[in-house]
Amino acid sequence: MKRLLDVMARLRDPNGGCPWDREQTFRSIAPYTLEEAYEVADAIERADYTGLEEELGDLLLQVVFHARIAQEQGLFDFARVVDGIVDKMTRRHPHVFADEVVITAADQQRRWEQIKADERASAMPLPSLLDDVPIGLPALTRAVKIGARAARIGFDWPNARGPRDKVNEELGELDAAIVEGNAAAIEAELGDTLLALANLARHLQLDPETALRGANARFARRFVTVEAHARAHAGAGLDALEGAWQQAKRQETGEN
């Protein structure tokens, strides 16, 4: 770690450092931080563990970069970042680092959430439970977190049937907006439909981002067959391309 911290200090050095690195701010490198996190997730999704090793290094560099900027501004340094996360993980795992007994993983998850809630309660109170849900999260991920926060005060369905019915309700309102032809209303109703789907995913204990990444990957794999058909049959219509798609789907799923 010392080598990495020294490299970053040298890059940010006003006397002989890298001009690009010296110009960066928290805000300017935030998009790169997000990009590197997504590349870590992509390497995991593809089971590319050689790539994962490299991507984790790139993500760690982002942490060091932010910490260096903070140090230069007298806010905090990398050591305080490390101390903070060590203290937090120790505090949130009393069954490991203290004498508290936790029987199951589900029990531990509930205890984790309770400890987090206690930490927030002891800090400066926020006007709303939703105020510290990061705006910069992917929209589907933020929707899940917002739904989970709302559930803390009982504003939630008792089971997955509720959000599933809500999906149908929102689809009906989306259809009505499409018929009306109001672009703003269509966008709003589409957003409500996606929010309902995110809440359904939460009740099914699924991550909608993971589900959508899987759907994207399946589409990309099957589309190769559609492309090949289009190249081999110039001017093929939609029905023919749909046939190629269904063929690719059957081959992938093993269906007859």
C-alpha positions in Angstrom: 0.0 0.0 0.0 2.8 2.4 0.8 4.1 2.1 -2.8 0.6 2.9 -4.2 0.2 5.9 -1.8 3.7 7.1 -2.8 2.8 6.8 -6.5 -0.4 8.8 -6.1 1.5 11.5 -4.0 4.0 11.8 -6.8 1.3 12.1 -9.5 -0.3 14.9 -7.6 2.9 16.7 -6.7 2.7 20.3 -8.0 6.4 20.1 -8.8 6.9 17.6 -11.5 3.7 15.5 -11.1 1.3 14.6 -13.9 -0.7 17.6 -15.2 -3.8 15.6 -15.7 -3.7 14.0 -12.2 -3.0 17.4 -10.6 -6.1 18.9 -12.2 -8.5 16.3 -10.9 -11.1 16.9 -8.2 -13.6 14.7 -6.3 -16.3 15.6 -8.9 -14.1 15.1 -12.0 -13.0 11.6 -11.0 -16.3 10.4 -9.6 -17.4 9.0 -13.0 -14.2 7.0 -13.3 -14.8 5.6 -9.8 -18.3 4.4 -11.0 -16.8 3.0 -14.2 -14.2 1.0 -12.3 -16.8 -0.4 -10.0 -18.9 -1.5 -13.0 -15.8 -3.1 -14.6 -15.2 -5.1 -11.4 -18.8 -6.4 -11.6 -18.4 -7.2 -15.3 -15.2 -9.3 -14.6 -17.1 -11.2 -12.0 -20.1 -11.7 -14.3 -17.8 -13.1 -17.0 -15.8 -15.2 -14.4 -12.7 -13.4 -15.7 -10.6 -13.7 -12.5 -7.4 -12.5 -14.2 -9.3 -9.5 -15.3 -10.9 -9.2 -11.8 -7.4 -8.9 -10.3 -6.6 -6.0 -12.5 -10.0 -4.3 -12.1 -9.8 -4.5 -8.3 -6.5 -2.7 -8.5 -8.0 0.0 -10.7 -10.9 0.4 -8.2 -8.4 0.6 -5.3 -6.5 3.3 -7.2 -9.8 5.4 -7.2 -10.0 5.1 -3.4 -6.4 6.2 -3.1 -7.0 9.1 -5.5 -10.0 10.4 -3.5 -8.1 10.0 -0.2 -5.2 11.9 -1.6 -7.3 14.8 -2.7 -9.0 14.9 0.7 -5.6 14.9 2.4 -4.4 17.8 0.3 -7.5 19.7 1.4 -7.0 18.9 5.1 -10.2 16.8 5.2 -8.9 13.2 6.0 -6.3 10.8 4.6 -6.1 7.2 3.5 -5.2 6.0 7.1 -8.4 7.5 8.4 -10.4 5.8 5.6 -8.9 2.5 6.6 -9.5 3.1 10.4 -13.1 4.1 9.7 -14.0 0.9 7.8 -12.2 -1.3 10.3 -14.1 0.3 13.2 -17.3 0.0 11.3 -16.9 -3.7 10.4 -15.9 -4.5 13.9 -18.9 -2.6 15.3 -21.3 -4.2 12.9 -20.1 -7.8 13.6 -20.5 -8.1 17.4 -21.1 -11.8 16.9 -17.5 -12.1 15.6 -15.6 -9.4 17.6 -17.7 -9.4 20.8 -19.8 -11.9 22.7 -23.1 -11.5 20.9 -24.6 -14.7 19.6 -26.2 -14.9 16.2 -27.7 -18.1 15.0 -28.3 -17.6 11.2 -27.3 -15.4 8.4 -30.8 -14.0 8.4 -30.5 -13.1 12.0 -27.2 -11.4 11.3 -28.7 -9.4 8.4 -31.5 -8.1 10.7 -28.9 -7.2 13.4 -26.7 -5.5 10.8 -29.6 -3.3 9.7 -30.5 -2.5 13.4 -26.9 -1.5 14.1 -26.9 0.8 11.0 -30.2 2.3 12.1 -28.8 2.9 15.6 -25.8 4.6 14.1 -28.0 6.9 12.0 -30.1 7.7 15.0 -27.1 8.7 17.1 -25.8 10.9 14.3 -27.3 14.2 13.2 -30.9 13.5 12.5 -32.1 13.7 8.8 -35.4 15.2 7.8 -36.3 11.9 6.0 -35.3 8.3 6.0 -34.5 8.7 2.3 -32.1 11.6 2.6 -28.9 9.5 2.8 -29.8 7.1 0.0 -27.2 8.2 -2.6 -28.6 10.0 -5.6 -25.7 8.7 -7.7 -26.7 5.1 -7.4 -28.0 3.3 -10.5 -31.7 4.1 -10.6 -32.9 0.5 -10.1 -30.6 0.0 -7.1 -31.7 3.3 -5.6 -35.3 2.3 -6.1 -34.8 -0.9 -4.1 -33.1 1.0 -1.3 -35.9 3.6 -1.2 -38.5 0.8 -1.0 -36.6 -0.9 1.8 -36.4 2.4 3.7 -40.1 3.1 3.3 -40.8 -0.4 4.6 -39.2 0.6 8.0 -42.2 2.6 8.9 -44.6 0.0 7.5 -45.2 1.6 4.1 -44.8 -1.6 2.1 -46.8 -4.6 0.9 -46.9 -7.6 3.1 -45.8 -9.9 0.3 -44.8 -10.0 -3.4 -48.5 -10.1 -4.6 -48.8 -6.4 -3.8 -45.9 -5.1 -6.0 -46.9 -7.6 -8.7 -50.4 -6.1 -8.9 -48.8 -2.7 -8.9 -46.8 -3.6 -12.0 -50.1 -4.4 -13.8 -51.6 -1.1 -12.5 -48.7 1.0 -13.7 -48.6 -0.8 -17.1 -52.3 0.1 -17.5 -51.5 3.8 -16.7 -48.5 3.6 -19.1 -50.8 2.3 -21.9 -53.3 5.1 -21.2 -50.5 7.7 -21.4 -49.3 6.3 -24.7 -52.8 6.5 -26.2 -53.0 10.1 -25.0 -49.7 10.8 -26.6 -48.3 13.0 -23.8 -44.6 12.6 -23.8 -44.1 13.8 -20.2 -46.9 11.5 -18.9 -45.4 8.6 -20.8 -42.0 9.1 -19.2 -43.5 9.5 -15.8 -45.6 6.3 -16.1 -42.7 4.4 -17.5 -40.7 5.5 -14.5 -43.5 4.4 -12.1 -43.6 1.0 -13.9 -39.8 0.5 -13.4 -40.2 1.5 -9.7 -42.9 -1.1 -9.3 -40.7 -3.7 -10.9 -37.8 -2.7 -8.6 -40.1 -3.2 -5.6 -41.2 -6.6 -6.9 -37.6 -7.6 -7.2 -37.0 -6.5 -3.6 -39.9 -8.7 -2.4 -38.6 -11.6 -4.4 -35.1 -11.0 -2.9 -33.6 -10.4 -6.3 -31.3 -7.6 -7.4 -32.9 -5.9 -10.4 -29.5 -4.7 -11.7 -28.2 -8.3 -11.7 -31.4 -9.5 -13.4 -31.2 -6.8 -16.1 -27.5 -7.5 -16.7 -28.4 -11.2 -17.2 -31.1 -10.2 -19.6 -28.7 -8.0 -21.5 -26.2 -10.8 -21.7 -28.8 -13.3 -23.0 -29.9 -10.8 -25.6 -26.3 -10.2 -26.8 -25.7 -14.0 -27.1 -28.9 -14.6 -29.0 -28.5 -11.6 -31.2 -25.4 -13.1 -32.7 -27.7 -15.7 -34.4 -30.1 -13.0 -35.6 -27.1 -11.1 -37.1 -25.8 -14.2 -38.8 -29.3 -14.9 -40.3 -29.6 -11.3 -41.5 -26.2 -11.5 -43.2 -27.0 -14.8 -44.9 -30.5 -13.7 -46.0 -30.3 -10.1 -47.2 -33.6 -8.3 -46.7 -35.0 -10.8 -44.2 -38.1 -9.4 -42.6 -39.0 -9.2 -39.0 -40.8 -12.6 -39.0 -37.6 -14.3 -40.3 -35.4 -12.5 -37.8 -37.8 -13.4 -35.0 -37.6 -17.0 -36.1 -33.8 -16.9 -35.8 -34.2 -15.4 -32.4 -36.5 -18.2 -31.2 -34.1 -20.7 -32.7 -31.2 -19.2 -30.7 -33.4 -19.2 -27.6 -34.2 -22.9 -28.0 -30.6 -23.8 -28.5 -29.6 -21.9 -25.4 -32.3 -23.3 -23.2 -32.3 -26.8 -24.6 -36.0 -26.5 -25.6 -37.4 -28.4 -28.6 
